[in-house]
Amino acid sequence: MKKVLIVAAQPDDKILGLRGTIARLINAGLKAYTLILGEETTSRDNKREISKRKNEMQQLKNNMFKANKIIGISKVFTINFSDNRFDSVSLLDIVKKIEKIKNKIKPDTIFTHYRNDLNIDYRKTFEAVLTAARPMEDETVKTIYSFEILSSTEWNYPTTLSPNVFFDISNYLDKKIDSMNCYKAELRDFPHPRSVETISNNAKNWGSKVGLKYAEEFKLIRKIN
């Protein structure tokens, strides 16, 4: 693993799903990039009104860039698909956006959402990633992982994530929490899944299952050796 592309539907998703892991990989010398496909605010209204949410969207982007800087992400790419309305967009349109960034970066590894997530945007993102990274002869992407998003993935019982890969983030949990603290508006009080306590407890829970202090869990989707 030398170059990673994180493809997420919303600005804070990558932190909830894998930021301890990415911080660890970057510290080891890996280059990491982020592609955010959606804007995360307009689903709160009955219809999409960008002008109404313009300031909120800008603040969220500012928080996103700050959080990425804490982790050490090389560059963040943003699109602007409608929040929680990816199913209203042609899959081909999403695929082409991913392909454009993927071809520019030429990553060997992609981290993205889980195919059976409760959130429609996450499911569409997963599908688009698989299409954009089809295992052709000249494809640079050799490994694809899916990550969990608290307050979404675990709610889609009985098809919740069954991880088979774990990364030790015992030395990087603090950096993950620091990054999540950039999103004050997205955080909730415990016992909500998007609370700092739950994020920490989740890492501790998965770590204890595999003999580690703290861990992040993933589903290996494809690996070509």
N, C-alpha and C positions, 0 to 999 in steps of 0.2 A: 504494500500500500504506500503510494507516494503522493498522490493528488486526489483530493476528495471533493465532491460536489454534494451539498445538502440541498435537496429539493423539498420545500415545505409550502403548505398552503397559506400559512399566516405568520406574521413576524415573530411571535413568541414561541411558536411550536418547536423550533429546533432546540431551544433552551430546555423546554420541558422534556424533550425526547432524548437528547444526546450531547448536551453541552459539556458535561464532564469528560466524556470520551473524546470529543473534538479538541478540548483543551489539552488533554494528554497527548494526542497524536501530533498536535502543532508543536508542543514542547519537545517532541522527539524529532522534529525537523520536517514534518509533513506540511504541505500547502493545502489549505481548505478554503472553499468558496461557498457562498450561500445564494440560492435562488428562491425568492419569495414570490409566489404566484398571485396571491390575493391581497385585499386591502383590509379586511377584518372589521369593518365598522358598519357598513350600510345595511347589514341584515337586521339591525336593531330597529329599522324603519319598515313600514308596510311596503314601500317601494324604494328602489335605489335612488338616493338623492345625494350625489357627491358634494354638491355645493353646501348642503346642510352639515355635512360631516368633514368638510375640508380641513378645518383647524385640528380636529381630532385625528384625522388621518396623518397630517403633517407631524403632530406630536408623537404618534405611534412610530412613524418612520425615524424620527430623531432618537427615540428610545431604542429602536432596533439597531441603528448604527452604533450607538453607545455600547449596547450589549455585545455586539459583534467585536468591537474594539477590545473589550475586556478579555474576550476569549482569544483573540488573535487572528480572526478571519481575514484572509488576504483581500477579498472584495465581496461586496453584496450586490446582487442584481435583483431588481424588482420589476414585476409586471403590474397589473392592476385589475385582475379579474374580480367580478362581483363576489362579495363575501357570502358564503353558504348558498351560492347559486352556480357553482361550476357545472351542474347538470344542465344549465341553460346555455352553455357554451359548447360549440363543436369540439369534440375530443381532439380532432385534428389541429384546431387552433392552439390548444394547450400543448400538444405534442411538438408543434413547430417552435413554440417559444422555448421549450426545454431543449430541443435539438440545437437551436441557435447558440445557446449558452454552452451546452455540452461540447459542441464542435469547436467552440472558441477556447475552452479550458482544456479539453481532452483529459478528463479525469479517468482514473482506473477504478475508482470506487464511488458509488452513490448511496447515500442514506436518504430514505424517504418514508412516507407513511405506510401504514398497514392496510392491506386490501379489504379487510372486514371491519374497518373502523365505523363508529356510529355516524361520524361527520361525513356528509356527502362530498365535500371538497377534498377531504383526505383520500377517500376511495377513488375519486377521479384523478387525483394527483398520482396515486400509485399506478393506476392503469396507464396514464400518459407516460410515466417514467419507463415502464416496461416496453411500451411501444417505441419511445424515443431511443432506448438503449437495446434494440433488438440485437441478438448475438450473431451479427454478420462477421465476415472474415476480417474486415478492417475496423471493427468496433473497439474503441479503447477501454470501455467499461467492462471489467471482468468480474466485479463483485457488486452485488446489490443487497443492502440490508433494509429492513423495515424497523421503525422504532415506535414506541408507545407514547401516546399523548394523554396525560392524566386529565380526567373529567370528560373523556370521550371514548378512548379505546376500551377501557375496562367496563364501560356501561353497555356495550353491545353484546351482552350475554346471549348465547353461550359461545360466541365466536371471538372471544378475547384473544389477545396475543399469547402465543405459546412460544416463548423465546428458546433459542438453542445456541446463542452466542452471548457471552458476557464480557464486559470490559471493566477492569478494576479502576475505579475513580476515587479511591481512598484519599489520594493527595490532591484531588481536583474538585471535590464537592463544594468547597468554599467559593471557588471561582464560578461554579454553576449557580450558586445562590446569589452571588454578587451580580451576575448577569440578569437573573430573574428579577432582582430588585429594581432593575431599570424600568420594569413594567408595573409600576405601582397600581395603575388602573385595572390591571388584569389579575392582580393578586387578591385572594380572599382570606378570610379568617379561618383557622382550623375549626372544624374538621373538613372543610372544603378541599377537594383534591388539588386545587391550585393555590394552596397555602404553602408557605415556606416549610412548615413542619411536615406536611405530607410529602413534599418533594424530597426532603431529607429522609423521612421514614421509608419512603419507597425505595430509595437507593440502599438504605440499610437492610431492608427486607430482602431485596434481590441479592445483595452481597452475602447475607447469612445463608442463603440457599446454595451458594457455591464456594463457601469458605473464605469470603472476603469481608472486609469491613463495610465498604460501600461499592456498589456496582450499578452499571446501566445494562439493560437487557435488550436484545435485538433478535429479530427473526432473519436468518440467512435465506435470501430468496434465490440467489444465483452466485456461483463461484466457479470461475474457469481457471484452472491451473495449467 
